Amino acid sequence: MVENKTKFYPNCDSNVWLRSCEVEVTDPLDGLITGEFPSWLQGALLRNGPGSLKVGSMRFQHLFDSSALLHRFCIHNGHVTYQCRFLQSNTYKKNHAANRIVVAEFGTAAVPDPCHTIFHRIAALFKPGESISDNAMISLYPFGDEIYAFTEGPVIHRIDPVTLDTMERRNLTESVALVNHTSHPHVTSSGDVYNVGMSVVRGRLRHVVVKFPFTEKGDMFAEAHIVASLKPRLSMNPAYMHTFGVTENYFVILEQPLSVSLVGLVKGQLTNQPLSSSLHWYPEQETHIVLLGRKSGKEERRYRTETLFFLHIINCFERDGNVVVDVCAYKDAKVIDAMYIHAIESMQSNADYAEWFRGRPKRLEMSLAAPPLTRVEPKLLADLGCETPRIHYDLHNGRAYRYFYAISSDVDAENPGSIIKVDTVTGETKSWWDKDCYPSEPIFVPSPQAKEEDEGVVLSALVSGADECEVCLLLLDARELRERARAYFRTPSPAPKCLHGWFLPASRE
């Protein structure tokens, strides 16, 4: 235990990331309400994220490995209820049947299975949807009237948006031969869904954009097809991608210097090693911004910028002959290391830990008339850390916008558990915080007949540092970032901090 006098980050309680839920909440809990939830706000905020670091006597080694826990806050006539359920993935079932970790994760090696010979492991290389973890604990997205849980592997899970039951398992290698994809697809106003992944095209591994066409009565997955592709800059070391961007005419791909070694990936699968063992950071490589034509399906523009790492793109859009890309940028990929459990546990004695998380929102603006590989200098949007950014998505995704909302990533800040709002035009920032409260990704919900971009509310799930069995739903006025209401819940076991989610209006539930 680190004494208080040696704590580098006394205002930050990292234990909120280390909790393990032990009891699901299947019957909705009623919230204790302070303030008032507006009468027009009717629906459910669905959340996904790390739920339990424990399997028997074993423990996962990275935050991305924790068993997926789904959350539901239902808002109805000013009342709020809460539920949580574990995603019943094949990985979850196998681990709990064996009472140990038998499937390798992002940062955790698996216990060797004596029944699986080297021949079984070689055969598994050709079935990535079945051989790698399907613990989809990152995000939730709608496909038509269905909701799916995502991670970066090729398997997604359909969930019941009311009960949180796991309903269906979709292996996308069977739809479009994806061996992986990002955790953040884009849902368009027409209902079509796009995502970027890796696939074998004419015998070669390519980054591909896949379209899942919206259909009211058909199967969006049966109609899925590749609409654009890109040869990786390093053919045997394709860039790691957690998100991508879309504008009116382009798909926006950032090829960063964090790469996945294909040789390392194969070696890791044969030896039950974690995926992270195949990642390699190339500090001498610049980051490339690639524009794939939405009509041509081909690379049409390529630019370069400083060496940077990113997880989340904030938004992209076209303006006056330029393409603008806003991104939460880091100088390197140490933030991945910062999410190892041993790093979180020892952060208070690690003087470098805050720098590992020192991300900043930056803007890259590229002229469509510029020569190939023109170097672009990033512009700082705000001098504060931010992660899990969200915008007024329905109206401004892929279009010019002004505001985004995020949570603080500065663990050494006076109030590290902050929600921030950034005005990308003026650089003005607003923030909300409360003592010992740790919010998740802020979700913007527009008010009916809203006339301004920020006219509405922001929803966020809160956990408490002091009380591990308290979870809240926070409601802020989006314009001033002022608290309007909160719903408190007492959970029967620890409430972990979640990652990403989606708001479903009552008409969509």
Disulfide bonds with the S-S distance in Angstrom:
none
